[in-house]
Amino acid sequence: MNCFFCQNMGGEVVFNCDLYRVILVDDGDYPGYLRVVLNYHIKELTDLDMNDNLSLYKAVVKCEEVLRSVLNPDKINIASFGNMTPHVHWHIIPRFIGDKHFPNPTWGTITNADFQPSNELLTKSKLLTNQLSSEFVKE
């Protein structure tokens, strides 16, 4: 099997449990971009039992809560595609008016080619790892 998420952690792991891991994605255009990745290979949510689905979704919601609290974005994009990597995972992306693609999706047409995250945003995004770790440990 040639699955990216089965062969790679996918970024900086900020939380890991038996079911899933939370990854901080290294994307200079989108500080705070997170992924929640299932820790074993399944390609569709309906292949998971309901308890695992609910636990996974709870992690996605917790990621959104932390991103909103720490970064105060204008919007959060949440997506689960799997077309290129058919392994259950969610993207949780903080969005800001004026970011590189806003209001388009992050893979869409660039609307602000000169966008650079502010120093304030970069500083706040460095707090994410500790905040996420403490939130997930509380479970």
QUICORMO-V159482 format. One record per residue. N is the residue number from 1. SS is DSSP state (a for helix, b for strand, c for the rest). PHI is phi in whole degrees, 0 to 359 (NA if undefined). D_LAST is the distance of its C-alpha to the last C-alpha in whole Angstrom. Layout:
{{N & SS & PHI & D_LAST} {N & SS & PHI & D_LAST}}
This chain:
{{1 & c & NA & 33} {2 & c & 247 & 33} {3 & c & 251 & 29} {4 & a & 306 & 28} {5 & a & 284 & 24} {6 & a & 279 & 25} {7 & a & 259 & 27} {8 & c & 222 & 25} {9 & c & 290 & 22} {10 & c & 96 & 23} {11 & c & 146 & 22} {12 & b & 286 & 20} {13 & b & 281 & 17} {14 & b & 258 & 14} {15 & b & 202 & 12} {16 & b & 215 & 12} {17 & c & 223 & 11} {18 & c & 300 & 13} {19 & c & 277 & 13} {20 & b & 209 & 14} {21 & b & 228 & 14} {22 & b & 253 & 14} {23 & b & 245 & 17} {24 & b & 268 & 19} {25 & c & 278 & 23} {26 & c & 277 & 26} {27 & c & 225 & 28} {28 & c & 300 & 30} {29 & c & 277 & 31} {30 & c & 227 & 27} {31 & c & 302 & 25} {32 & c & 93 & 21} {33 & c & 297 & 22} {34 & b & 241 & 19} {35 & b & 229 & 18} {36 & b & 251 & 16} {37 & b & 240 & 17} {38 & b & 297 & 17} {39 & c & 275 & 18} {40 & c & 218 & 21} {41 & c & 278 & 24} {42 & c & 219 & 24} {43 & c & 259 & 26} {44 & c & 229 & 25} {45 & a & 302 & 22} {46 & a & 288 & 24} {47 & a & 274 & 24} {48 & c & 266 & 21} {49 & c & 286 & 20} {50 & a & 297 & 18} {51 & a & 297 & 15} {52 & a & 293 & 15} {53 & a & 301 & 16} {54 & a & 294 & 14} {55 & a & 295 & 11} {56 & a & 296 & 13} {57 & a & 293 & 14} {58 & a & 300 & 10} {59 & a & 295 & 10} {60 & a & 299 & 13} {61 & a & 296 & 13} {62 & a & 297 & 10} {63 & a & 299 & 13} {64 & a & 299 & 16} {65 & a & 301 & 14} {66 & a & 294 & 14} {67 & a & 300 & 17} {68 & a & 296 & 19} {69 & a & 292 & 18} {70 & a & 276 & 19} {71 & a & 259 & 22} {72 & c & 51 & 23} {73 & c & 288 & 25} {74 & c & 286 & 27} {75 & b & 200 & 25} {76 & b & 243 & 23} {77 & b & 261 & 24} {78 & b & 236 & 22} {79 & b & 211 & 23} {80 & c & 221 & 23} {81 & c & 255 & 27} {82 & c & 80 & 27} {83 & c & 294 & 31} {84 & c & 274 & 31} {85 & c & 231 & 29} {86 & c & 284 & 28} {87 & c & 217 & 25} {88 & c & 304 & 22} {89 & b & 199 & 20} {90 & b & 240 & 19} {91 & b & 258 & 21} {92 & b & 233 & 19} {93 & b & 239 & 22} {94 & b & 288 & 23} {95 & b & 240 & 27} {96 & c & 229 & 29} {97 & c & 303 & 33} {98 & c & 94 & 35} {99 & c & 293 & 33} {100 & c & 305 & 35} {101 & c & 241 & 34} {102 & c & 301 & 34} {103 & c & 269 & 34} {104 & c & 286 & 34} {105 & c & 295 & 32} {106 & c & 296 & 31} {107 & c & 259 & 33} {108 & c & 276 & 36} {109 & c & 296 & 39} {110 & c & 290 & 38} {111 & c & 251 & 39} {112 & c & 216 & 39} {113 & c & 298 & 40} {114 & c & 270 & 40} {115 & c & 301 & 37} {116 & c & 228 & 35} {117 & c & 303 & 32} {118 & c & 292 & 32} {119 & a & 300 & 32} {120 & a & 298 & 29} {121 & a & 295 & 27} {122 & a & 297 & 27} {123 & a & 295 & 26} {124 & a & 297 & 23} {125 & a & 294 & 22} {126 & c & 291 & 22} {127 & c & 279 & 19} {128 & a & 299 & 17} {129 & a & 303 & 16} {130 & a & 295 & 15} {131 & a & 295 & 13} {132 & a & 295 & 11} {133 & a & 302 & 11} {134 & a & 290 & 9} {135 & a & 293 & 7} {136 & a & 285 & 6} {137 & a & 292 & 5} {138 & c & 295 & 4} {139 & c & 309 & 0}}
